[in-house]
Amino acid sequence: MEAEIVNRVANSGLITLDLEDYYHPGERVVYDLKDNLFMGLILKEKDFRAFLKEHDWSQYAGKNVAITCTEDAIIPTWAYMLLTLQLQPYAHAIVFGSLTDLEEKLYFDAIARINPEEYRDVRVVVKGCSKVPVPTAAYVELTRVLRPVVQSLLFGEPCSTVPLYKRPKG
């Protein structure tokens, strides 16, 4: 008589949460204000406002935009604000900073839409490997959101996990 094969992972009651599922597929682009600087040094308000009126902002439709300036120049805050006003009707997401900052914002927005109550008193495995880049900050944010409600939190794959948190009994 053969012994029945039991899938202990399937019967474990673990819920796998894969941050890859929260990846926003939209294109990521950088808008670098260095291209608007006069002689690579200063931003002239009159010229910048003229550029803002003439530029085709529709090319950013559905894109995720990181606004930055890679030149060592002092950019007034209002310039970033004006740029955001032009991008907002078209872009999916806009951040001040790098592509890394943009990626973090996209994940933070997605994590904010998670209903933590769906994970109340559950054993959760946060999947560690993915086909898309998941910033460490997203794992930190997810941990912050889930810790108050989960029974336990693990990292990795259901067959090989690293225990992170277990709610104390009592």
Helices and strands as residue ranges (DSSP letters): E 14-17, G 19-22, E 28-32, G 33-36, H 45-54, G 57-60, E 64-68, H 77-87, E 93-96, H 99-112, G 116-119, E 123-127, H 136-146, E 152-157, E 160-166
